[in-house]
């Protein structure tokens, strides 16, 4: 009897593990198929824009390079970052800019991701050394900085809890004097197991009230509205295709 109970328990554990990784496996398979399709296209067409891979209703929308939105491209090299840095965002700061970015490091055989910040001049050249933003975490990723009025905010994704496989979004007041975050607020709407790369913007209405919004989905169009770092409501509009 005991062996049967243990056997059933082991079987249930296997089922739970497979169910837990089902979404991840599906995502990896879809990514593999997309990469394979892109590789075939590039091999066949050279270095041309892979417009044919877009949904049909998006194929007529001009790319930024074609429409004049992208004026120029410049690679920004940041000195003394102890690991690869990427997925950056930029805000105006004085006569120049502040660049926020994610960087990854391996410490004592453990992987960590941090948020860095460096000041750039008007020509996008680094001024001074980069600084790490204190997010009170070693798993902060993909920062998006935004300015609203006299206040600065940083949006990023981080572990939802101790489970490293669940990430959600966070928003915080950005203290640029001390390079730290205040009033760190978890945005947990229980939409997906992993949330990241929301696109923030601020909007001031006719009554001069300003709030932070997030472009969450483009089809159907889904925009999230926040007020005082608190979720307010969701706006739905027709998708873009």
C-alpha positions in Angstrom: 0.0 0.0 0.0 2.8 2.4 0.9 4.6 1.7 -2.4 1.3 2.5 -4.3 0.9 5.8 -2.4 4.5 6.7 -3.1 4.1 5.8 -6.8 0.9 7.9 -7.1 2.6 10.8 -5.3 5.7 10.6 -7.6 3.4 10.5 -10.7 1.5 13.6 -9.5 4.8 15.4 -8.9 5.9 14.6 -12.5 2.6 15.8 -13.8 2.9 19.1 -11.8 6.4 19.6 -13.1 5.4 19.0 -16.7 2.4 21.4 -16.3 4.7 24.1 -14.8 7.1 23.9 -17.7 4.5 23.5 -20.4 4.2 27.3 -21.0 8.0 27.7 -21.0 8.5 24.9 -23.4 5.8 26.2 -25.8 7.5 29.7 -25.6 10.9 28.2 -26.4 9.5 26.2 -29.3 7.7 29.2 -30.8 10.9 31.2 -30.5 12.9 28.5 -32.2 10.4 28.4 -35.0 10.5 32.2 -35.4 14.3 32.2 -35.4 14.4 29.4 -38.0 11.9 31.3 -40.2 14.0 34.4 -39.9 17.2 32.6 -40.7 15.6 31.1 -43.9 14.4 34.6 -44.9 17.8 36.2 -44.4 19.6 33.3 -46.2 17.2 33.8 -49.2 17.0 37.6 -49.3 20.2 38.7 -47.8 20.2 41.7 -45.4 16.9 43.1 -46.6 14.2 44.1 -44.1 12.2 41.0 -43.3 8.8 42.7 -43.9 7.3 39.5 -45.2 7.5 38.0 -41.7 5.1 40.7 -40.3 1.3 40.2 -40.1 -0.2 41.2 -43.5 -2.0 44.2 -42.0 1.4 45.5 -40.7 3.4 45.0 -43.8 2.5 48.4 -45.3 3.5 50.3 -42.2 6.9 51.9 -42.9 9.8 51.2 -40.7 11.4 54.0 -38.8 14.4 54.0 -41.1 12.1 54.5 -44.1 9.8 57.1 -42.7 12.4 59.5 -41.3 11.6 58.9 -37.6 15.1 57.4 -37.1 17.5 60.3 -37.8 20.8 58.6 -36.9 22.2 55.7 -34.9 25.1 55.9 -32.5 26.6 53.2 -30.3 27.1 54.2 -26.7 30.0 52.5 -24.9 29.8 52.7 -21.1 33.1 52.4 -19.2 33.8 50.0 -16.3 30.5 48.1 -16.3 31.4 44.6 -14.8 29.2 42.7 -17.2 27.1 42.9 -20.5 24.8 45.9 -20.5 21.7 46.3 -22.7 17.9 47.1 -22.8 18.3 50.8 -22.0 16.1 53.9 -21.8 16.9 57.6 -21.9 15.5 60.8 -20.4 16.6 64.4 -20.8 18.8 65.7 -18.0 20.1 69.2 -18.0 22.0 69.9 -21.2 22.4 66.1 -21.8 20.8 62.8 -20.9 20.6 60.1 -18.3 20.9 56.5 -19.7 19.5 53.7 -17.6 20.4 50.1 -18.5 20.4 46.5 -17.3 23.7 44.8 -16.7 24.4 41.2 -15.7 27.1 39.8 -13.5 28.2 36.4 -12.2 29.2 36.5 -8.5 30.2 33.5 -6.5 28.7 31.2 -9.2 25.3 33.0 -9.0 23.7 35.1 -11.7 22.5 38.7 -10.8 21.0 41.5 -12.9 21.2 45.1 -11.8 20.2 48.5 -13.1 22.9 51.0 -14.0 22.8 54.7 -14.8 25.2 57.0 -16.5 25.1 60.7 -17.6 25.6 61.5 -21.3 26.4 64.9 -22.8 24.5 66.4 -25.7 26.5 64.2 -28.1 25.7 61.0 -26.2 29.2 60.7 -24.8 29.6 59.4 -21.3 30.3 61.9 -18.5 31.9 60.4 -15.3 31.5 56.9 -14.1 28.3 54.8 -14.2 26.3 54.3 -11.0 24.3 51.4 -9.9 20.7 52.2 -8.9 19.8 50.7 -5.6 16.6 48.7 -6.2 17.1 46.5 -3.1 17.3 43.5 -5.3 19.8 41.4 -7.4 17.3 40.5 -10.1 16.1 43.9 -11.5 15.8 44.0 -15.2 15.0 46.3 -18.2 14.6 49.8 -16.7 12.3 52.4 -18.2 12.7 55.9 -16.9 10.0 58.6 -17.2 9.6 62.1 -16.1 6.3 63.6 -15.1 6.3 67.2 -13.9 9.2 67.6 -11.4 9.2 63.9 -10.5 11.2 61.1 -12.0 10.1 57.5 -12.0 11.7 54.2 -12.9 9.7 51.2 -14.1 11.4 47.7 -14.3 10.6 44.1 -13.8 11.8 41.9 -10.9 11.1 38.7 -9.1 7.5 38.5 -8.0 8.6 36.6 -5.0 11.3 34.1 -4.1 10.3 32.0 -7.1 12.8 33.1 -9.8 10.4 31.9 -12.6 7.8 34.6 -11.8 8.5 38.2 -12.7 6.3 41.2 -12.4 6.6 45.0 -12.9 7.6 47.5 -10.4 7.4 51.3 -10.3 9.3 53.6 -7.9 10.2 57.3 -7.3 13.7 57.9 -8.7 16.0 59.8 -6.4 18.7 61.1 -8.7 20.8 62.7 -5.9 21.4 59.4 -4.2 20.8 57.0 -7.1 18.3 55.0 -5.3 14.6 54.1 -5.5 11.9 55.2 -3.0 8.3 54.0 -2.6 9.0 50.8 -4.6 5.6 49.5 -5.6 4.9 46.1 -7.1 2.4 46.1 -10.0 0.9 42.6 -9.7 -2.3 42.4 -11.8 -2.0 38.6 -12.1 -2.1 38.7 -15.9 0.9 36.4 -16.7 3.5 34.5 -14.9 6.2 36.8 -16.4 5.5 40.5 -17.0 8.1 42.8 -18.6 8.7 45.5 -21.2 5.6 47.6 -20.6 5.9 50.9 -22.4 5.3 53.9 -20.0 4.2 57.4 -21.0 2.7 60.3 -19.1 -0.4 62.2 -20.1 -2.0 65.5 -18.8 -5.7 65.9 -19.4 -7.8 69.0 -20.0 -8.1 69.6 -16.2 -4.3 69.6 -15.9 -4.2 66.2 -14.1 -1.2 64.1 -15.0 -1.0 60.3 -14.7 1.3 57.5 -15.8 0.1 55.1 -18.5 1.4 51.9 -19.9 1.1 50.5 -23.4 0.4 46.9 -22.4 -0.9 45.3 -25.6 -1.4 46.5 -29.2 -4.0 44.0 -30.3 -6.4 44.4 -28.8 -5.2 47.8 -27.6 -4.8 47.7 -23.9 -3.6 50.7 -21.9 -3.1 50.7 -18.1 -3.6 53.9 -16.1 -1.9 54.6 -12.8 -2.3 57.5 -10.4 0.1 58.1 -7.4 1.9 54.8 -8.1 -1.5 53.0 -7.8 -3.3 51.1 -10.6 -6.4 53.1 -11.6 -8.1 51.4 -14.5 -7.6 49.7 -17.9 -8.5 51.4 -21.2 -9.5 49.2 -24.2 -9.5 50.5 -27.8 -9.5 49.0 -31.2 -6.2 47.2 -32.1 -3.8 48.7 -34.7 -4.4 45.8 -37.2 
